[in-house]
Amino acid sequence: MTAAMAACAVTVDASPGALQSLLDSPAGITELTVTGSVDARDLFFIADKMPALKSLDLTSASIEAYEGPALRSLVRYNENELPAGIFAGSPLESVSFGTGRLTIGAAAFAGSRLRSISVPAECELGMGAFAGCGNLASATIGAATVPDGAFAGCGSLKEVSAPVAVEIGASAFRNCAVLGKFEASPGLRTIGADAFSGCAALASFDFPATLTAICSSAFSGSGLSEVDLGGCRALTAIGGYAFSKCAALRSVRLPASLERLDSGLFFDCNSLSTVELPAACAAIGNYALKGCGTSWLALPGATGYIGDYAMAGMDRLSDIYAHRIASVPELGENVWAGVDSPSVSLHVLDILYSDFSTAGQWQEFALMKVASADSIELSPRRQLRGRFVGNMLELDFGGLVTCEAAVYDVSGIRLAAAGTRGMDGLSVDSSAWPGKVFIVSVALADGKTVSLKLGRN
């Protein structure tokens, strides 16, 4: 013992099962530092017999295996393990661990009074390990996996750093209402169902290129204002309602690999004004864009099905561009419920005009013919215009005050760039460019950019 027992702060050098014998007045200790080694007997003694304990330092203590008389119904506990639920509801405000291998069991600190936590690199967390910690304000997570419900319901959690986590489990941060800063790993692969649902203060999230899965309702009801998934090339599907009810969401960039919009993906995102569907998107699920605030919609050429109420409540819609579609897509029930269809211009190929004009739900729009041979493409809001005439790319800036125009291939390699200040348009020879699909990006004088995707025969 290195401190007087009368003191509230105590340091003790322990051996397995001996901690109780080394502390004369455990009920009054508020700060405990343990060196040496302990086992489950000592850990349960701390949890059950030290009601005033606020700070626990296990940095220099090892946890040995235990086998013997039952402790909380179990006769064996593994080494390097904090048992499930051991400090649930405890008054602990601070706990420190060493840097070695450690397992923190399910709900080990759930509902405790921890104010901050640093999970070491070789740590394995159990489900709900820190769930419901109402005073927890910050967390640093060195583990590769953030398990299901790990921090769910931590109502004061403002900052999280998870720089190496490759997986974020279901409901991991659900209803962390003030979580405003999340540092994600550049190697993150999976975001589980409801992982950030109800995180109303989470205004931004860096989606790394390594992402392969965003599960259902992952960000439902979050505060995201922008979603950029353009670099997530391995992401072919996003779970239903993943970004539903995001009231602040204004723009979305989807990966080119996305093959469908699952049900309710952007359900009731009333501020969503910009969403460009990828060319590979063949189906739009039920309620996928219900209630979105976008004024225009460009349907990819692959679109073959649009589900029930998929576009319901899009009362700001003025234009639907369907001129890339080779046949009339099949529709579910009430796809455009609440949309003033006669006031919406539906742009279709002239050879499909008759088919659209006799198709249920489609025929209610103001049909506009687009000549089949017309290769003119329009950017969002119909500002930037471009087309290929032979190998010449012709750009019309539509009155925009521009600084520079650049052309990229679909992999992001820049093929050409030119200053455009004071110019109304630009003509560029594309004969040396490989491929058939290109992205034109034009920098505006106000610092914004306008982009356009178009193909060359």
Phi, psi and chi 1 to 4 in degrees:
 res  aa     phi    psi   chi1   chi2   chi3   chi4
   1 MET       -  129.0 -171.6   75.6   65.5      -
   2 THR  -110.0    2.9   61.4      -      -      -
   3 ALA  -137.5  151.8      -      -      -      -
   4 ALA   -65.6  142.3      -      -      -      -
   5 MET   -66.1  -20.8  -70.8  -53.3  -60.4      -
   6 ALA   -70.2  -20.4      -      -      -      -
   7 ALA   -75.3  155.8      -      -      -      -
   8 CYS   -81.5  -24.9  -68.9      -      -      -
   9 ALA  -101.9  125.7      -      -      -      -
  10 VAL  -132.7  138.6  172.9      -      -      -
  11 THR  -117.1  132.9  -61.9      -      -      -
  12 VAL  -138.5  138.6   60.6      -      -      -
  13 ASP   -99.1  110.2 -173.7   23.2      -      -
  14 ALA  -110.4  165.6      -      -      -      -
  15 SER  -129.1  157.9   57.8      -      -      -
  16 PRO   -52.0  124.8  -29.0   37.6      -      -
  17 GLY    82.8   -1.0      -      -      -      -
  18 ALA  -102.5   -4.2      -      -      -      -
  19 LEU   -58.5  -43.9 -177.1   63.5      -      -
  20 GLN   -56.4  -39.5  179.6  175.9   -1.4      -
  21 SER   -72.6  -15.0   65.8      -      -      -
  22 LEU   -94.2   -8.1  -60.8  172.9      -      -
  23 LEU  -118.4  116.8  -60.8  175.5      -      -
  24 ASP   -81.3  -35.9  -68.2  -25.2      -      -
  25 SER  -130.7   65.3  -57.3      -      -      -
  26 PRO   -62.2  -29.5   22.8  -33.9      -      -
  27 ALA   -65.3  -21.6      -      -      -      -
  28 GLY   -98.9   -3.3      -      -      -      -
  29 ILE   -77.9  130.0  -62.9  173.9      -      -
  30 THR  -105.0  -24.2   58.1      -      -      -
  31 GLU  -133.4  126.5  -60.8  179.5   21.4      -
  32 LEU  -130.4  126.4  177.6   63.6      -      -
  33 THR  -114.1  125.3  -61.2      -      -      -
  34 VAL  -115.0  128.7 -179.0      -      -      -
  35 THR  -114.9  175.7   62.0      -      -      -
  36 GLY    82.5 -129.1      -      -      -      -
  37 SER  -145.7  150.6   57.0      -      -      -
  38 VAL  -136.2  169.6  -64.6      -      -      -
  39 ASP  -136.0 -169.0   64.2   15.8      -      -
  40 ALA   -59.0  -32.4      -      -      -      -
  41 ARG   -59.6  -43.7  -68.8  169.6  -66.8 -176.8
  42 ASP   -69.5  -39.8  -53.2  -58.9      -      -
  43 LEU   -65.0  -42.3  -63.8  173.3      -      -
  44 PHE   -68.4  -32.4  -75.9  122.0      -      -
  45 PHE   -63.1  -44.5  174.6   78.0      -      -
  46 ILE   -59.8  -45.4  -64.9  171.2      -      -
  47 ALA   -67.6  -36.6      -      -      -      -
  48 ASP   -95.9  -26.8  -63.3  -21.9      -      -
  49 LYS  -116.5    8.1  -57.0  -60.8 -177.8 -178.9
  50 MET  -128.0   71.8  -56.5 -176.2   72.1      -
  51 PRO   -69.7  -16.7   26.4  -36.1      -      -
  52 ALA   -95.6   -0.6      -      -      -      -
  53 LEU   -67.4  123.3 -168.7   64.1      -      -
  54 LYS  -106.7  -30.9  -55.6  -65.9 -175.3 -175.5
  55 SER  -131.7  130.1  174.1      -      -      -
  56 LEU  -128.2  121.4  175.9   60.4      -      -
  57 ASP  -113.5  109.9 -172.4  -16.4      -      -
  58 LEU  -110.7   20.0  -61.7  173.7      -      -
  59 THR   -55.7  -40.1  -57.4      -      -      -
  60 SER  -107.8   20.2  -60.0      -      -      -
  61 ALA  -115.0  139.4      -      -      -      -
  62 SER   -99.4  152.7   63.5      -      -      -
  63 ILE  -110.3  116.1  -58.7  174.0      -      -
  64 GLU   -91.6  160.7  -55.1  -62.5  -32.5      -
  65 ALA   -69.1  152.0      -      -      -      -
  66 TYR  -128.6  138.2  168.0   81.1      -      -
  67 GLU  -146.0  123.0 -172.4  168.1    0.8      -
  68 GLY   171.1 -151.7      -      -      -      -
  69 PRO   -55.5  147.5  -25.9   34.7      -      -
  70 ALA   -59.4  133.6      -      -      -      -
  71 LEU  -118.7  115.3  -60.1  171.7      -      -
  72 ARG    50.0   45.4  -64.5 -166.9 -175.4  179.6
  73 SER    79.8   -4.4   76.2      -      -      -
  74 LEU  -111.8  144.6  -63.2  179.8      -      -
  75 VAL  -102.9   -4.8  -62.1      -      -      -
  76 ARG  -141.2  136.5  176.0  174.2  174.5   77.3
  77 TYR  -131.6  139.5  -70.1   90.4      -      -
  78 ASN   -77.5  159.5  -62.7  -34.4      -      -
  79 GLU   -69.4  157.8   63.7  178.2  -11.0      -
  80 ASN    54.5   39.2  -57.0  -42.6      -      -
  81 GLU  -137.0  131.5  179.4  179.0   20.8      -
  82 LEU   -94.5  116.4  -70.4  174.1      -      -
  83 PRO   -58.6  154.8  -24.4   35.2      -      -
  84 ALA   -57.0  134.1      -      -      -      -
  85 GLY    68.9    9.8      -      -      -      -
  86 ILE   -62.0  -40.2 -174.1  166.2      -      -
  87 PHE  -112.6   22.0  -66.9  111.0      -      -
  88 ALA   -61.3  128.9      -      -      -      -
  89 GLY    73.2   11.0      -      -      -      -
  90 SER   -76.8  162.9   78.4      -      -      -
  91 PRO   -82.4    6.0   30.5  -35.5      -      -
  92 LEU   -56.9  130.9  -83.1  173.8      -      -
  93 GLU  -106.8  -19.4  -63.0  177.6   -2.2      -
  94 SER  -147.9  137.3  172.8      -      -      -
  95 VAL  -143.5  138.5   61.8      -      -      -
  96 SER  -125.3  139.9  -58.1      -      -      -
  97 PHE  -118.8  160.6  -50.0  109.9      -      -
  98 GLY   -75.3 -175.9      -      -      -      -
  99 THR   -97.7   -1.1   56.9      -      -      -
 100 GLY   -81.6 -174.5      -      -      -      -
 101 ARG   -63.9  136.1 -173.6  165.0   57.1   87.9
 102 LEU  -154.1  139.1  177.1   67.2      -      -
 103 THR  -113.2  125.1  -62.8      -      -      -
 104 ILE  -103.8  112.2  -61.8  177.5      -      -
 105 GLY   -65.4  168.6      -      -      -      -
 106 ALA   -56.1  133.1      -      -      -      -
 107 ALA    55.6   25.0      -      -      -      -
 108 ALA   -56.5  -38.1      -      -      -      -
 109 PHE  -120.9   17.2  -66.6   90.7      -      -
 110 ALA   -58.0  132.8      -      -      -      -
 111 GLY    71.4   10.6      -      -      -      -
 112 SER   -78.6  178.6   68.8      -      -      -
 113 ARG  -102.1   23.9  -61.9  177.8 -173.8  174.9
 114 LEU   -54.1  140.1  -70.7  175.8      -      -
 115 ARG  -101.4  -30.4  -63.4 -178.1  179.8  -83.7
 116 SER  -152.8  158.6   65.7      -      -      -
 117 ILE  -147.4  141.5 -170.2   67.4      -      -
 118 SER  -125.6  112.6 -179.3      -      -      -
 119 VAL   -92.5  122.0  177.1      -      -      -
 120 PRO   -67.5  164.8   21.4  -30.5      -      -
 121 ALA   -62.7  -37.9      -      -      -      -
 122 GLU   -94.6   24.6  -65.4 -171.5   51.7      -
 123 CYS   -92.1  142.3 -175.9      -      -      -
 124 GLU  -114.5  121.4 -179.6  179.1  -21.9      -
 125 LEU   -95.1  142.8  -68.9  175.6      -      -
 126 GLY   -91.1  167.3      -      -      -      -
 127 MET   -57.6  135.4  -67.7  176.5   57.5      -
 128 GLY    62.1   26.0      -      -      -      -
 129 ALA   -53.3  -39.6      -      -      -      -
 130 PHE  -123.9   23.0  -60.2   96.5      -      -
 131 ALA   -62.9  142.2      -      -      -      -
 132 GLY    69.6   19.2      -      -      -      -
 133 CYS   -79.2   94.0  -68.8      -      -      -
 134 GLY   -68.0  -18.8      -      -      -      -
 135 ASN   -99.9   -4.8  -65.4  -24.7      -      -
 136 LEU   -68.9  119.7 -169.8   65.5      -      -
 137 ALA  -104.7  -27.5      -      -      -      -
 138 SER  -147.9  151.4   63.8      -      -      -
 139 ALA  -145.9  134.0      -      -      -      -
 140 THR  -114.6  123.2  -60.6      -      -      -
 141 ILE  -118.0  109.8  -53.7  167.3      -      -
 142 GLY   -90.1   -2.8      -      -      -      -
 143 ALA   -76.2  154.5      -      -      -      -
 144 ALA   -77.9  -21.7      -      -      -      -
 145 THR  -128.7  129.9  -61.5      -      -      -
 146 VAL  -100.0  108.8 -178.0      -      -      -
 147 PRO   -75.8  174.5   30.1  -36.0      -      -
 148 ASP   -54.2  131.0  -64.8   -5.1      -      -
 149 GLY    64.1   16.2      -      -      -      -
 150 ALA   -54.8  -41.8      -      -      -      -
 151 PHE  -125.3   20.8  -65.5   87.2      -      -
 152 ALA   -58.6  136.7      -      -      -      -
 153 GLY    72.9   18.5      -      -      -      -
 154 CYS   -82.6   89.5  -68.2      -      -      -
 155 GLY   -68.5  -14.1      -      -      -      -
 156 SER  -107.3    2.3  -61.8      -      -      -
 157 LEU   -70.9  116.6 -173.0   59.9      -      -
 158 LYS  -106.9  -34.7  -65.4 -179.2  178.5  179.5
 159 GLU  -133.4  136.1  -62.6 -175.9    9.2      -
 160 VAL  -136.7  133.8  172.5      -      -      -
 161 SER  -119.2  120.9  175.6      -      -      -
 162 ALA  -130.4   67.3      -      -      -      -
 163 PRO   -70.7  -12.8   26.6  -35.1      -      -
 164 VAL  -124.1    1.0  -60.4      -      -      -
 165 ALA   -68.0  125.5      -      -      -      -
 166 VAL   -97.2  -12.8  -63.0      -      -      -
 167 GLU  -142.1  131.0  179.8  178.7   -4.3      -
 168 ILE  -114.3  117.4  -62.5  174.3      -      -
 169 GLY   -74.2  173.4      -      -      -      -
 170 ALA   -60.5  134.3      -      -      -      -
 171 SER    57.1   22.0  -61.4      -      -      -
 172 ALA   -55.4  -40.0      -      -      -      -
 173 PHE  -125.6   26.6  -61.4   93.7      -      -
 174 ARG   -59.3  134.6 -176.2  174.8 -175.6  175.2
 175 ASN    59.3   30.8  -69.3  -23.5      -      -
 176 CYS   -85.8   81.5  -67.2      -      -      -
 177 ALA   -65.3  -25.4      -      -      -      -
 178 VAL  -106.2   10.0  -61.2      -      -      -
 179 LEU   -65.8  109.0  178.2   59.6      -      -
 180 GLY  -111.7  -15.1      -      -      -      -
 181 LYS  -135.2  121.6 -178.4  179.0 -179.9 -179.2
 182 PHE  -132.3  118.0 -171.1   92.1      -      -
 183 GLU   -93.7  106.5  179.1 -171.5  -10.7      -
 184 ALA   -90.2  154.0      -      -      -      -
 185 SER   -70.4  141.1  165.0      -      -      -
 186 PRO   -67.7   -8.9   22.7  -32.7      -      -
 187 GLY  -108.0   13.8      -      -      -      -
 188 LEU   -59.9  132.0 -179.2   63.0      -      -
 189 ARG  -112.4  -37.8  -65.8 -163.5  -63.0  -94.4
 190 THR  -131.5  133.1  -58.2      -      -      -
 191 ILE  -118.2  115.5  -59.5  175.1      -      -
 192 GLY   -74.6  171.6      -      -      -      -
 193 ALA   -59.7  133.7      -      -      -      -
 194 ASP    60.3   17.2  -72.1  -67.8      -      -
 195 ALA   -53.9  -42.1      -      -      -      -
 196 PHE  -123.2   20.3  -65.6   95.0      -      -
 197 SER   -65.8  138.8   65.5      -      -      -
 198 GLY    79.2    6.8      -      -      -      -
 199 CYS   -85.1   77.4  -66.3      -      -      -
 200 ALA   -66.1  -22.8      -      -      -      -
 201 ALA   -92.4   -2.4      -      -      -      -
 202 LEU   -81.6   94.2 -170.6   63.9      -      -
 203 ALA   -85.9  -21.2      -      -      -      -
 204 SER  -145.2  155.5   63.5      -      -      -
 205 PHE  -153.6  129.4 -167.7   95.1      -      -
 206 ASP   -87.5  109.4  -69.4  -29.7      -      -
 207 PHE   -89.1  110.1  -64.0   94.2      -      -
 208 PRO   -75.1  160.2   27.5  -34.2      -      -
 209 ALA   -65.3  -17.4      -      -      -      -
 210 THR   -79.1   -8.3   51.6      -      -      -
 211 LEU   -59.0  131.9  -94.9 -178.9      -      -
 212 THR  -117.4  -17.0   58.9      -      -      -
 213 ALA  -150.9  129.9      -      -      -      -
 214 ILE  -121.2  114.3  -61.9  176.7      -      -
 215 CYS   -87.5  174.7  -60.4      -      -      -
 216 SER   -56.5  136.8   59.9      -      -      -
 217 SER    57.3   23.3  -60.3      -      -      -
 218 ALA   -55.2  -39.8      -      -      -      -
 219 PHE  -122.3   21.2  -68.4   89.0      -      -
 220 SER   -59.5  130.0  178.8      -      -      -
 221 GLY    71.6   14.9      -      -      -      -
 222 SER   -82.9  175.0   70.3      -      -      -
 223 GLY   -95.9   16.2      -      -      -      -
 224 LEU   -56.2  135.0  -68.2  178.4      -      -
 225 SER  -104.6  -18.2   60.7      -      -      -
 226 GLU  -149.1  142.0 -180.0 -179.2    3.0      -
 227 VAL  -127.6  115.1  170.9      -      -      -
 228 ASP  -116.4  102.1 -172.7   -7.5      -      -
 229 LEU  -110.3   15.4  -61.4  168.0      -      -
 230 GLY   -59.6  -31.8      -      -      -      -
 231 GLY   -88.7   -0.1      -      -      -      -
 232 CYS   -89.1   75.6  -56.4      -      -      -
 233 ARG   -73.2  -16.6  -61.7  179.2 -177.3  176.9
 234 ALA   -92.2    1.9      -      -      -      -
 235 LEU   -91.4  102.7 -166.3   62.8      -      -
 236 THR  -100.9  -13.3   58.3      -      -      -
 237 ALA  -149.4  147.2      -      -      -      -
 238 ILE  -126.7  132.5  -58.4  173.7      -      -
 239 GLY   -60.7  152.4      -      -      -      -
 240 GLY   -56.5  140.2      -      -      -      -
 241 TYR    61.5   19.7  -65.1   87.3      -      -
 242 ALA   -57.3  -36.5      -      -      -      -
 243 PHE  -121.4   27.7  -62.3   99.0      -      -
 244 SER   -70.4  151.6   62.1      -      -      -
 245 LYS    55.0   33.7  -62.0 -176.9  178.5  179.7
 246 CYS   -90.4   93.7  -68.1      -      -      -
 247 ALA   -64.5  -27.2      -      -      -      -
 248 ALA   -94.0   -4.0      -      -      -      -
 249 LEU   -68.4  121.4 -172.7   59.4      -      -
 250 ARG  -109.7  -34.0  -62.9 -171.5  -59.0  -88.3
 251 SER  -143.4  149.2   65.2      -      -      -
 252 VAL  -137.7  134.0  170.3      -      -      -
 253 ARG  -119.4  116.5 -176.7 -176.6  175.5 -151.7
 254 LEU   -96.3  153.8  -64.8  169.8      -      -
 255 PRO   -71.9  147.0   25.3  -33.8      -      -
 256 ALA   -62.4  -21.9      -      -      -      -
 257 SER   -81.1   -8.2   53.5      -      -      -
 258 LEU   -69.3  123.6 -165.4   67.0      -      -
 259 GLU   -96.1  -16.0  -62.7  172.3   -7.5      -
 260 ARG  -160.0  157.0   61.8  171.5  -71.1  118.8
 261 LEU   -99.5  111.9 -102.7   60.6      -      -
 262 ASP   -70.1  166.2  -88.6   25.3      -      -
 263 SER   -52.8  133.6  -63.5      -      -      -
 264 GLY    62.8   19.3      -      -      -      -
 265 LEU   -52.6  -45.6 -173.5   57.0      -      -
 266 PHE  -120.2   34.3  -61.2  106.1      -      -
 267 PHE   -53.7  124.1  178.6   90.8      -      -
 268 ASP    56.5   35.9  -82.1   -0.4      -      -
 269 CYS   -88.6   81.5  -67.9      -      -      -
 270 ASN   -67.3  -22.1  -60.1  -42.4      -      -
 271 SER   -93.5   -1.4  -61.3      -      -      -
 272 LEU   -71.4  108.5 -176.4   55.6      -      -
 273 SER  -104.6  -18.4   59.5      -      -      -
 274 THR  -134.8  117.3  -57.4      -      -      -
 275 VAL  -147.6  120.8   54.8      -      -      -
 276 GLU  -106.7  118.9 -175.1  171.0   -8.5      -
 277 LEU   -76.4  134.5  -56.4 -178.3      -      -
 278 PRO   -69.8  155.4   23.0  -31.7      -      -
 279 ALA   -60.6  -27.8      -      -      -      -
 280 ALA   -79.9   -7.6      -      -      -      -
 281 CYS   -73.3  107.9 -175.1      -      -      -
 282 ALA   -97.6  -17.5      -      -      -      -
 283 ALA  -143.4  143.9      -      -      -      -
 284 ILE  -119.3  115.3  -60.3  172.0      -      -
 285 GLY   -73.4  171.6      -      -      -      -
 286 ASN   -55.1  133.0  -60.0  -16.5      -      -
 287 TYR    60.9   14.9  -60.8   94.9      -      -
 288 ALA   -56.5  -41.5      -      -      -      -
 289 LEU  -121.0   20.5  -66.0  167.3      -      -
 290 LYS   -57.7  126.0 -176.3  -98.9  177.5 -175.1
 291 GLY    79.6    6.3      -      -      -      -
 292 CYS   -71.0  153.6  -70.4      -      -      -
 293 GLY   -96.3   13.0      -      -      -      -
 294 THR   -68.4  146.0 -176.0      -      -      -
 295 SER   -96.9  -12.1   61.5      -      -      -
 296 TRP  -141.8  156.2   60.4  -87.4      -      -
 297 LEU  -142.7  123.4 -177.4   66.3      -      -
 298 ALA  -108.1  116.9      -      -      -      -
 299 LEU   -88.5  129.3  -62.3  175.7      -      -
 300 PRO   -64.7  156.9  -17.2   29.9      -      -
 301 GLY   -61.6  -24.2      -      -      -      -
 302 ALA   -80.3   -8.7      -      -      -      -
 303 THR   -60.3  119.8  -54.6      -      -      -
 304 GLY  -120.6  -16.6      -      -      -      -
 305 TYR  -151.0  137.6  177.1   75.8      -      -
 306 ILE  -127.1  124.2  -57.4  176.0      -      -
 307 GLY   -81.7  179.4      -      -      -      -
 308 ASP   -54.8  129.8  -59.4  -12.1      -      -
 309 TYR    54.0   23.9  -64.9   89.2      -      -
 310 ALA   -58.6  -36.1      -      -      -      -
 311 MET  -116.4   17.2  -43.9  -66.9 -176.5      -
 312 ALA   -59.9  141.4      -      -      -      -
 313 GLY    76.1    9.8      -      -      -      -
 314 MET   -81.2   74.1  -64.6  177.9   67.4      -
 315 ASP   -78.3   -4.4   52.9   12.3      -      -
 316 ARG   -98.3    0.0  -58.6  176.2 -160.3  171.0
 317 LEU   -65.3  128.8 -166.9   61.8      -      -
 318 SER  -120.1  -26.6   62.7      -      -      -
 319 ASP  -141.4  139.2  -69.5  -88.9      -      -
 320 ILE  -122.5  121.7  -58.5  172.6      -      -
 321 TYR  -100.1  105.9  -63.3   95.7      -      -
 322 ALA  -117.1   21.7      -      -      -      -
 323 HIS   -76.6   -7.9   59.3  -75.3      -      -
 324 ARG   -89.0  -11.1  -63.9 -175.4 -179.3   92.0
 325 ILE   -81.5  135.3  -64.6  174.9      -      -
 326 ALA   -91.9  -13.5      -      -      -      -
 327 SER  -152.0  159.8   60.6      -      -      -
 328 VAL   -69.4  122.5  178.8      -      -      -
 329 PRO   -67.2  147.6  -19.9   33.0      -      -
 330 GLU   -73.7  142.5 -179.9 -176.5   -8.5      -
 331 LEU  -118.5  144.7  -61.8 -178.7      -      -
 332 GLY   -81.6 -160.0      -      -      -      -
 333 GLU   -82.0  137.1  -64.1 -177.4    3.2      -
 334 ASN    48.1   45.4  -62.4  -56.4      -      -
 335 VAL   -56.0  -39.4  170.9      -      -      -
 336 TRP  -110.0   29.2  -43.9   96.4      -      -
 337 ALA   -55.1  130.3      -      -      -      -
 338 GLY    84.4   -2.9      -      -      -      -
 339 VAL   -92.9  134.2  174.4      -      -      -
 340 ASP   -79.8   77.8 -175.6   12.8      -      -
 341 SER   -54.5  -43.1  -62.1      -      -      -
 342 PRO   -60.2  -21.8  -26.1   37.1      -      -
 343 SER   -93.1    1.7   68.7      -      -      -
 344 VAL  -104.1  127.5  177.6      -      -      -
 345 SER   -82.4  124.4  -62.8      -      -      -
 346 LEU  -107.9  111.3  174.0   60.6      -      -
 347 HIS   -92.5  116.5  -54.9  -98.3      -      -
 348 VAL  -132.2  158.8  -59.3      -      -      -
 349 LEU   -62.2  142.5  -69.0  174.5      -      -
 350 ASP   -59.9  -31.2   54.2    2.1      -      -
 351 ILE   -73.2  -13.1   58.5  174.4      -      -
 352 LEU  -109.1    2.7  -65.9  178.7      -      -
 353 TYR   -56.3  -45.4 -177.5   89.1      -      -
 354 SER   -64.8  -40.0  176.6      -      -      -
 355 ASP   -63.8  -43.8  -66.9  -16.9      -      -
 356 PHE   -68.0  -36.0  -85.9   97.7      -      -
 357 SER   -70.8  -13.9   65.2      -      -      -
 358 THR  -113.7    1.0   56.9      -      -      -
 359 ALA   -88.7  133.9      -      -      -      -
 360 GLY   -53.7  138.5      -      -      -      -
 361 GLN    73.5  -44.0  -61.5 -174.8   63.0      -
 362 TRP   -65.7  -38.2  -68.6  111.7      -      -
 363 GLN   -66.0  -12.7   62.3 -173.4   12.3      -
 364 GLU   -79.9  -12.5  -60.6  172.2   10.6      -
 365 PHE   -83.3  166.4  -67.7   99.8      -      -
 366 ALA   -83.5   99.0      -      -      -      -
 367 LEU   -74.0  135.7  -68.9  171.0      -      -
 368 MET  -126.2  128.4  -51.8  -74.6  -70.3      -
 369 LYS   -80.9  138.0  -68.7 -177.5 -179.4 -179.6
 370 VAL  -117.9  123.3  176.2      -      -      -
 371 ALA   -58.9  133.7      -      -      -      -
 372 SER   -59.1  -30.7  -57.8      -      -      -
 373 ALA   -89.2   -1.7      -      -      -      -
 374 ASP   -81.0  117.3 -169.9   -7.2      -      -
 375 SER   -98.5   11.3   60.9      -      -      -
 376 ILE   -68.0  130.3  -66.3  177.5      -      -
 377 GLU  -113.3  148.4  -62.5  -71.9  -10.1      -
 378 LEU  -118.5  139.3  -57.1  173.5      -      -
 379 SER   -78.3  167.7   70.3      -      -      -
 380 PRO   -50.2  137.8  -29.8   36.9      -      -
 381 ARG    66.9   11.5  -60.0  175.6 -174.7  171.5
 382 ARG    58.2   40.1  -64.9  173.2  -72.5  176.1
 383 GLN   -89.4  -66.4  -62.2  158.1  -50.5      -
 384 LEU   -81.9  134.1  174.6   64.2      -      -
 385 ARG  -123.3  143.3  -62.1  169.6  173.6   83.2
 386 GLY  -152.2  154.1      -      -      -      -
 387 ARG  -162.1  160.0   67.2  174.8  178.9  175.3
 388 PHE  -100.7  130.6  -79.5   99.1      -      -
 389 VAL  -116.5   98.8  179.1      -      -      -
 390 GLY    65.4 -125.1      -      -      -      -
 391 ASN   -96.2    2.8  -76.5  -37.8      -      -
 392 MET   -92.6  124.5  -63.5  -57.2  -65.1      -
 393 LEU   -88.9  119.6  168.8   61.6      -      -
 394 GLU  -109.1  125.3  -65.0 -176.9   -9.1      -
 395 LEU  -116.0  137.3  -62.8  175.8      -      -
 396 ASP  -120.8  120.4  178.3   -6.3      -      -
 397 PHE   -81.4   -1.5  -59.1  144.8      -      -
 398 GLY    57.1   32.8      -      -      -      -
 399 GLY    86.2   -2.2      -      -      -      -
 400 LEU   -69.7  143.3  -63.9  171.1      -      -
 401 VAL   -88.9  109.1 -179.3      -      -      -
 402 THR  -113.3  160.9   66.7      -      -      -
 403 CYS  -113.9  -40.5  -63.4      -      -      -
 404 GLU  -155.0  147.1 -176.8 -174.4   59.3      -
 405 ALA  -121.9  137.6      -      -      -      -
 406 ALA  -134.7  148.3      -      -      -      -
 407 VAL  -120.2  133.8 -177.2      -      -      -
 408 TYR  -126.0  152.9  -57.6   83.6      -      -
 409 ASP   -84.3  178.0   65.7   14.9      -      -
 410 VAL   -68.4  -15.8  -68.8      -      -      -
 411 SER   -91.1   -0.5   66.4      -      -      -
 412 GLY    96.0    3.3      -      -      -      -
 413 ILE   -77.8  128.7  -62.9  175.3      -      -
 414 ARG   -78.1  126.4 -170.7  158.3   80.6  165.8
 415 LEU   -99.7  -29.5  -56.8  172.4      -      -
 416 ALA  -161.5  153.8      -      -      -      -
 417 ALA  -153.9  149.0      -      -      -      -
 418 ALA  -156.1  145.1      -      -      -      -
 419 GLY   -70.5  141.1      -      -      -      -
 420 THR  -131.5   11.2   58.0      -      -      -
 421 ARG   -58.0  128.7 -170.8  176.7  -62.7  -85.6
 422 GLY    81.5    1.4      -      -      -      -
 423 MET   -99.6  147.8  -61.2  171.6   62.6      -
 424 ASP   -89.5  -20.8  -64.1  -34.3      -      -
 425 GLY  -168.8 -174.3      -      -      -      -
 426 LEU  -155.8  145.3 -172.3   65.8      -      -
 427 SER  -125.8  126.9 -177.1      -      -      -
 428 VAL  -130.2  135.3 -174.8      -      -      -
 429 ASP   -79.5  121.9 -175.2   -1.1      -      -
 430 SER  -105.5   10.0   71.6      -      -      -
 431 SER   -61.0  -25.9   57.3      -      -      -
 432 ALA   -91.8   -0.9      -      -      -      -
 433 TRP   -85.3  131.7  -59.5  -13.2      -      -
 434 PRO   -78.1  158.1   28.5  -34.2      -      -
 435 GLY    85.4  178.0      -      -      -      -
 436 LYS  -125.2  -11.0  -66.0 -175.8  176.9 -178.7
 437 VAL  -119.8  134.5  179.4      -      -      -
 438 PHE  -138.7  155.0  -51.9   95.0      -      -
 439 ILE  -115.4  124.9  -52.7  -64.1      -      -
 440 VAL  -102.6  127.3  177.5      -      -      -
 441 SER  -121.6  123.9  179.4      -      -      -
 442 VAL  -117.0  121.2  176.5      -      -      -
 443 ALA   -82.5  129.2      -      -      -      -
 444 LEU   -93.9  162.9  -54.0 -176.9      -      -
 445 ALA   -65.9  -24.3      -      -      -      -
 446 ASP   -87.3    7.7   61.7    3.9      -      -
 447 GLY    93.5   -9.6      -      -      -      -
 448 LYS   -85.9  171.0  -62.4  179.5 -179.0  179.5
 449 THR  -129.1  153.3   60.2      -      -      -
 450 VAL  -125.4  133.8  178.3      -      -      -
 451 SER  -121.7  156.5  -61.4      -      -      -
 452 LEU  -148.2  133.6  173.1   66.2      -      -
 453 LYS  -110.7  128.7 -178.0  178.1  179.9 -180.0
 454 LEU  -149.1  158.0   67.5  167.2      -      -
 455 GLY  -113.4  156.2      -      -      -      -
 456 ARG  -117.5  133.3  177.9 -176.5   61.9 -173.8
 457 ASN   -69.6      -  -66.9  -31.0      -      -
